Amino acid sequence: MNKICAYLIVLLLVFAGEPVAVRPSAQPPAQPSPDYNAYYQIGPDSLAHDGVPKGEVRGPFVLPSRAYPGTQHTYWVYVPAQYDPTVAASLMIFQDGQAFKDMDGLVRAPNVLDNLMYRREIPVMIAVFVNPGRTPEQPEPTPAEWGDRTTNRPTEYNSLDDRYARVIVDELMPVLYKEYDISRDPDRHGIGGASSGAIAAFTVAWQRPNEFRKVLSIVGSFVNLRGGDAYADIVRQSDKKPIRIFLQDGRNDNRGVGRDGAYDQRRDWFYQNVRLTQALTAKGYDVNYTWGMNTHGQRMGGPILPEMMRWLWRDHPVSTDVNDAVERSFNAPKKNLREPLPKDWIDADTGHRVVRLTDDAGGSTLYFHDNAFSPEGNTLMLNTPNGIAIVDVSKIGTSGAQLAIVASGARGGYVARRTREIFYNGSGSGTVAAVNIDTRRTRELKYARGIVNADETLSVVKNGNASDPDGKYPRPPTRPLVPQLQRMFPGKKMDELTPDQQFSVTKEDGLASRALNPTLQSFVFTNLETGESRETGYQYGDLNHLQFNPVNPNLLLYCHEGTWHELDRTWTIRTDGTRMRLMHRRAMDMEINGHEWWSWDGKTVWFDLQTPRSQDFWIAGVNVETAKETRYHLQRDWWGVHFNSSRDDTLFASDGGDASQVAYATDGMWINLLRVRPNGTMTREKLVNMSTHNYVTGRGGVEPNVHITPDKKWVVFTGQFAQGRRHAYAVEIEKANHK
């Protein structure tokens, strides 16, 4: 950029000054018009530079939408070179992601992020580039066509309701939290966009200020496309919200002059941007703005994105210590994010062979109690960023174990008990779809909501806000909320605990209210042939971990969620609402049981048992017909976040845990095989050293969620061994040197 151009741009940037007076005119500008965008050129901060570490843009990924049934959102994730999966990162989400990530465009956000993070001018952050929703048949937006005529963009971005906020907060954010260590602090969440994408970003923050508090707006469409010009009045009439915003617009943006020459102030972009800025300023918002000469588009906003980002993120922590050499150095990469992880090795500590099942995109096993195998036991289901995948069990450990995507863009789900289908979240809110493992044919289960039973005649979902107008279910007496420090470590102070113990206390304090004073909830069972629904099973408890019996289609296993030592957790109920039964009643204070699962034959409910918590460890099971309880005693270091069993219940696996978990094990980070002996005891064999794995979900980690293959040759698990990458692995039960 030459000095004259740079000087002109500086003159056009006006930050946080007095409100601008606007005198709308019905007269169009005189012709011929000059090129109002001629002096806006991207600068050094928007260009790639040798020596500056480059982040990685991963994707595209596809997210089916429940807020807008039948549509899906394509998104990409920028992971900076400085990302450390053990340290929570900030977050920035850009609407119209294709335009912001375009490396030949006017913004080139990945370059901006690379440069500013390297120089410590903004905090380390994950960035997401998300496109507007579209149906699978509609084309993906491009820099040439942003989707106003071909996608759901006008509805999603320009409406003032909370539906698009639900896309970002309720649909996208849980996926991001699962894959990356992202701070839960809303002050560390930013969102932005251009044109309609800018008003969409503002609406997300306005609707969910406890999730997003930084907004970046380029030529925002705060006009009457779908009522956006009302925002200035809404701001003035509403209580102030904790939002910081930077707005940019141009005097030659769309000015509300129609083809007939008539002027409509409600469609004047510049007037409405200034009007909104004045309203925000009057209410005391942390607001910055700059007005240029540009027309509608990113010609000015793109080049000044670095300055907008610096201002929005100006309060990230810094060190003023003159001897802090780290603070005074460039922010170097933590690790090489592109370095491939090993695919096949012998664990040096155990002698067992470990193979990676997922490709470089990553992936994970199912939750421990979800069915991951086909009825015949020859197909394994996995989750990947690209969709639901399958692997031939008989080929694990060979070159033939190729990952095959069967439901692109889908996540979650479980394998049907009697057919070769996988059930997963459908296109509508709470709906269920199925894909055939062999034919790849998909179908929507018209009436299904939640999970589907063994013979596919019923589905169930909980009602977390059940009502009792007739007073049939009186609320139990209120239980006092006792600080969990007192319950877990009597007589101790927080500063006397280890950091891992402090983390555990804080976690349980957050869960205690759900256990002690739950709301009235119920189950809604739906007949999948007729669509008839029946609400039953009313009870005061936070109902969770719903699991249909794998054999009996009319029996449901579930739990009361919350702090385990404050409640009786594990229950069953028949689908007609009868025989609500507690599977295990605690016999002492601080006894816990939980993380329950069905045996393959449906005869036993297995669970983790501790008598009391953190001191004496068992795997326990209750026969659902006889109520007879079986217990296998465990050593502290054998314990796992989750357990699982083989189809014949002769082998169990545990996935271990770090020192912050409930066992507080000092040597517990192992994948373990537990064998049942004829005398009713168990032996333990270490399979995989997990000492470099991050277990803690609240700190960017992932639970391994073990599964034993039906042929009893492999234990499948999720591992996060390096670079923050999660993969599905299998460890061979037979030692490599025993073959």
Secondary structure, DSSP 8 states (H G I E B T S, - for coil): --HHHHHHHHHH---S-S-------SS---SS---TTTT----GGGS--TTS---EEEEEEEEE-SSSTT-EEEEEEEE-TT--TTS-BEEEEEESHHHHS-TTSS--HHHHHHHHHHTTSS--EEEEEE---B-TTS----SS--STTTSSHHHHHH--SSHHHHIIIIIIHHHHHHHS-B---GGGEEEEEETHHHHHHHHHHHH-TTT--EEEEES---STTTTGGGHHHHHHHS---S-EEEEEEETTS-EEE-TTS-EEEEEEHHHHHHHHHHHHHHTT-EEEEEEES--SSSTTTTTTHHHHHHHHTTTS-----TT-TTTTS----SS-TTS---SEEE-TTT--EEEE-S-TT--B---TTS--B-TTS-EEEEEETTEEEEEEGGGTTSTT---EEEEET----EE-SSSSEEEEE-SSTTEEEEEETTT--EEEEEEEESEE-TTSSEEEEEETT---TT--S----------HHHHHSTT--GGGS-HHHHHHHHHHHHHHHHHHS--EEEEEEEETTT--EEEEEEEES-EEEEEE-SS-TTEEEEEE-S-GGGS--EEEEETTS---EES----STT-EEEEEEE-TTSSEEEEEEESSTTTSEEEEEEETTT--EEEEEE-GGG--SSEEE-TTSSEEEE----TTSTT--SS--EEEEEEE-TTS-EEEEEEEE-TTS---GGGT------EE-TTSSEEEEEEEEETTEEEEEEEESS-GGG-
